[in-house]
Structure formats: structure tokens, C-alpha cells
Amino acid sequence: MASQDWFDKDFYSVLGVSKDVSEADLKKTYRKLARKYHPDSNQGDAAAEAKFKEVSEAYSVLSDAEQRKEYDQIRAMGSGARFTAGGQGGAGGFEDVFSMFNQGRGARYQNAEDFDDIFAMFNQQQGAGFGSGRFGQSTGGYRGYGGPTRGADVTARTTIDFVTATKGETITLQGEDGKPFKVKIPAGVSDGQKIRLRGRGRPSPDGGENGDIVVQVAVRPHPVFTRDGLNLRVTVPVTFTEAALGATIEVPTLGGDPVRLRVAPGTPSGRVLRVKGRGVETAKGTGDLLAEVQVAVPSHLDDAAREALERFQSLEPKENPRADLMAKAQG
């Protein structure tokens, strides 16, 4: 998405949050909306799919502190006056500023320079011209001082699915010049991580080394699994009788066959069962699968089941499970 489009898109409104929303509340809101509109849960629903993409786009920008700051600045300027051309050698209008922000297929690029520098061109002293250096400044090479100037970095952003981030893959993005280039996504890349392609950025103006391409990766959430470092987490529902009496249950794995786990008698909600070596596999090590047990309470009981539970209630130990909680709260 080109930066000038940000004038017309209210990402805070899309996610239903305030402009001062915290990072934790932002993530919590996004995950709730992503689960609600995920295509896997809304097969054939074009409106839900469109909403999912809109929510993902909004979160991709607001969850990145650097992008969020840039977005807020652009939106703030959009609510006020627009820059217009004025005077000989003046800028060609506010929209020209954003000609520096190029949209690639699958990734967005911008000069990796401080955002405030973009507007330095509007504050040039009368008579100042634009030389080979940035905004009329001399370069660091033979036209100025010091050694050759290093070329500018360029940033790219791309969004990948959870499985690709976990397993790793080589993807193709489109560069500023319209030519495709490949990026190797390492296994275990995390949401917000940056991958640097050295020497693939802007050329030096005076014979120095090229800049880099810095690819920032956003990872779509998975409907079942979450990351905890190299570990994968999954919540597994069990019945009351399975938790009370014990049982052997099946637990899903990411991209593989289910595994069987033993639930010990008297297992409470929240207990974590560990499956060694079924987490994220990287060159630095392999994580585990952490299955958190959640006791599922039936919402409907027939007469026979209700009578059985009432008989159990009359026989169960007369212990107050909240006694320790109340004692700690009072003392």
C-alpha cells in the first residue's frame, strides 16, 4: 500500500481501538478479529475474507512501532493543510513527497532515512540547490569530505503465513525497479523480525558501497498454534471425566500426524503437557510442543446425566476449592 493511501484509511477504526491503544491490547483485539473473520472459519464468505485482509493490513501497520509513528504523522498532516508548489525550484506538491515511497508487489518500500528528512526539502534556504548529496548537501566523497558515501538502505515489508515462518522458505518480492528478487526466510523467523540483504539497496553516488535491502517480516496468526520462542503452544479441551479419571487423548501437531498424550487422573485446567521435539526446528535448536489442558464443561445435560452428576455431588469430598484463595485474599 502506497503511503499516500494512508490519508484515506483509518486503521484504528478498522480494528475498533483508540489511537493510544497499548501494544498488548492491540494484539488481543487483532487476534479476536482474526479468529472471527479467518477464511478457514468462513468458507466461501467473500465479505469475511475482505474484512480479514483489512484487519490484517491495519494490524501490520499499527503493530510496528516505526510504521505506526509514520502513519500517525501522515494522518495528522492529512487533516490539515496540503503543501503546494511555490516559488522557483519549489516542491511540486505534497503528493510528490510520497513518490519516494514505492509499492512493490507483496512488499512496500521506502528510503531508510529519518522520516523528518523528507520534509527538509521544504525548508531549503533561498538559492540552495540540490547536489549529488542528500537534499543539497555535498556527498562524503571527493565532492565533500571523507571517504565515499555509502548508498541508502531500502526497507521492504512482507506478510507470510504461520507455517512458512515456522518451516522457512525462499520467497520472491518485487524491487523498486520492478525486478523480482529472492529472499530466504529462515525457519523460526518471528513476527516483526528483519532480514538484511547486504549490497542490494541504493547505489552510492560517489563510488562507495551499495546500501542494503532490509525486509521486515509480519507473520499471520495461526488459528490453533502460537509461538513461545522455539516452542509451539496449543490449547487442548478435555471432558470432565477425562480430567477426573484420566485418559489418553490425541493432540494435533503443526504439519504432521497427531500425537497421543496421557492425561493423568485429577488433571486441572491449565496444566501443560510437553511433547519433546515437536516445536520449531532451527539451526540453533528445536523446541517442544506445549499442550495446555482445558476442561470443557458440557452446556447441555439430559436427565440421566444430570441425575448422575447430582449423585456424584452428594458423594464428592466436602472441600471448598476456594478456601485457600479466600484466606490469601484476606491475609
N, C-alpha and C positions, 0 to 999 in steps of 0.2 A: 504494500500500500504506500503510495506516494505521500510525503509528509503534508502536502497541501490539503489532502483529503481529511486530515485530522480536524480542520475547521468545522466540517460537517458531521463529524461522528462524536457523539458523547459517550465515551466508553464507561464512564461512571454510571450513567443512566442505563446502559445496556446490562450492566451487572447489578443494578439496583443498590449501589453503595454511595456513600458520601465521598467528597473529594479528600477528606482527611482520614479515610479508612486505613486501618493498620494492615501490615503485610499478612498477619495471621488471619484476620477477618476476611481479607480479600481472597486468600486461598480457600478458606472454608466456604465462602459464598460461591466461588467458581466451581469447586468440586460438587457442591449440591446441584448447581445448574447443569454441569457437565453430565452428571448421572441422569438428570431428568430428561435432557434432550439428546443423549448419546444415540447415534444411528442404530446401534445394536439393540437398544430398547424401544426404538420407534421405527421398525421395519416399514419401508415404503412411505413414510411421512416426510414429504419434502419440506414442509414448514418447520418441523422439528430439526431436520438436518441443517436448514438455513440458520435457525436460531443457534444451533450448536457451533456452527462456524463463526457466527457473530460473537458469541460469548467467548470462544477460544481466541479470536482476534483481539478482543478487548483485554482479556487476561494476559495475553502475550506481551502487550504494551505496558499495562499497569503493574505487572509483577516484576518488571525490570526497572530498577531504580533510575538508571540513566535515561531509559526511554520515557519513563513516567515524567521525569523532570522536563525533558524536551517537549513532551506532549502538553504539559501544563503551560509551558511558556508559549507555545504556538497557539493554544486555545485562548490564552489571555490576550495575546496580540490580536487574534481574530475578532475579539469582542470590541476592540477599539478602532483606532484609525488605521487605514491602509497606507503603506508607503507608495508614493507616486514619483515618477521621474521629475527631476527638477534641476535645471542648470546644465551647462555643457559638461559632458562626461559623467552625468548623474546616473544612478542605477535605473534600470528600466522597469521599475515597479516591484512591489512586494513579492509577486509571484515569481519573479526572476530569481529571488533568493533560493527558492526551492528547486531551481534547475540543477542545483548541486546535489539534490537528494534523488538518486536514481532507483527505479524499481526494477529488480531482476525477477525472472520467473522463479518463484519459490524462495526468494530472498530479497531483503531491502538493503540498499547500500547508502552510505553517506561518508563524507570525509571524516576521518577520525581526528578531527581538530576540535578544540573547545567550541561549544555552540555559540558563545558570545562573539567569537572571531568572525562569524558570518556577518554580523551587523557592524563590524568595524569599518566596512566599506562605506557605510552611510555617514561616518564621522571623519572622512578624509579632509585634511586641510585644503583650502583652495589652492589649486595649481599642482597638487600632488598627483602623480601618475602611477600607473600600475606597472611595475617592472617584472623581472623574472621571479622575484621573491614573492612571499605571501602578502597580498594587499599593499603592493607598492614598496615593500621593504626589500632591501638587497638580499641576495642569497648568501649562504655562508661560504661560498667558494670564491673563485677568482674575482667575482664582481663585488664581493663584500669582504669578509674576513674569515679566517679559519679554514678548515677543510671543506670538502664537497658536502652539499646538503643531502641528507637522506630523504628519499621520496616519502610522500604521505601514506599513512595506513588507510585502508578502506575496511569498513565493517560490513558484514553480511549477517542476516538473521534467517534462520530456517526452523521449521517445526517438524519434528519427527514423532512417530508413534512409540509407545512404551516398549514394545518388543524390539524394535530397531535400536533403541537406546540401550537396551539390556544386552542384546546379542552382538551389536556392532554391524556396520555395513558401509559400503562405499556409495555415496550418492552424488548426483550431478546437479550443480547450480549454474545459473547464468550470470556472467560477469557484467561489469559496466559497459564493456564494448560489445555486448550481445553474444559473446562466445562462451560456450559451456566450459566449466572446469569441474574437476572431480575433488571431492572431499571425503577422506576416510574417517568415518565416525567410529571411534574406538568402543569396544564393548564396555558397558558400565558408565557411559557418559551421563552426567546428571543434568537436570533442568537448570538452565542458566549458565552452563559451562561454556568456555570459549576455546575454540580451536584456531591456532595461528598457522597460516600458510606463509612461510618466510619468502620474501622476494617476489610475491605475487601482487603487490599493491601498486601505487602510483610510481612512475619513474622519477628519478632525481632530475632537477632542472639543470644541474651542472656537473654531471658525471659521477655522482655518488651512487650509493646502493639503493635499490628499489625499496619501497615500503612493503608492508605485509598486508595480507587479507586476514582479518580476524572474524571468524564465523562464530556467532553466538547461537547456541542451540536451545530451543524450547522443546520440552517433552510433553506430549499429551498424556493425561492421566489414564490409567487402566481401570476398567470397571470392577476388577476383582483384586488385583495386586497393587501394593505400594512399595516404594523403596525405603530401606533403612540402612544407608551405607551400601555394603555389598549384600546385605540380607534382603530377602523378599518377605513381605508380610501379607497374610490373608486371614480374614475372619471366617470361622467355620461354625455354623449353627449345629447344635446337638439337642436332642429331646431331653426332657427332664429325667426320664427313666434311663437314658443312655448315660447322663451325667451322674445320676444317683447310683446305678447298679454297675456301671462300666460297660464299655462296648468297643468294638473295632470299627472304625469309620474310614471312608475314603476322603482324601484331601486333594484338590487339584494342584497341578504344578504348571509353571509357565512354559507352554510349548511342548509338554511331554505328557506321559501317562500319569494318572492319579497314583498317589501312594497311600498305603494303608497305615493308620496310626491307632495305637491303643489308648483309649480314654479310660483312665483309672476310676474305680468306684469313688464317688464323692467328689468328682471334679467340679470346681466352681466356675462361674463365668469369669473370663479374664485370664484364666491360666493359659500359658503359652507352651505349645508342644513344638519341639525343634526337629527338623529333618536336615541332617548334615549334608552339605554339598549340593543342595538344590536351589541355591540362590543365584546371584550374579557371578559369572565366571569371567575373570580378567587376568591379565598378565601378572598382576600384583597379588592375586589370590582369588578364592572362591567363597562366597557367602553361603548362608543357610536359608532354608525356608522356615519361617516362624508362623505357626498356625495358632491363632488366638481363639480359644473356645468361647462360644456364646450360647448360653442356654436359651432355647426357644420355648416360649410359653404358648400353649395352644389357645387360639382365640375362640374356638367353638368346642363344646363338650356335649356328647349325647348323655342320656340319663344314666346309662350303665357306667360310663367313665366318671361322671360326677359322683355317683354313689361310691365308686371305688376310691376316689380321692377323699371323699368325706370320711370313709372308714380309715384311710391312711392318716388323715388329720387327727383322728381320735387316738391313733397309736403312736404317732411320731413323738420324739423326745420333746419334753416341755421346756425347751430352751428358747430364750429370746435372742435372735441373731443380732439385734440392735443394742443389746445391753452394753457391750464394750464401747460402741460408738457413743452412746449417751454419757457413759462415765468419762470418756476422754473429753467430750464437749463441755462437761460441767467442771472438770478439774484441770 
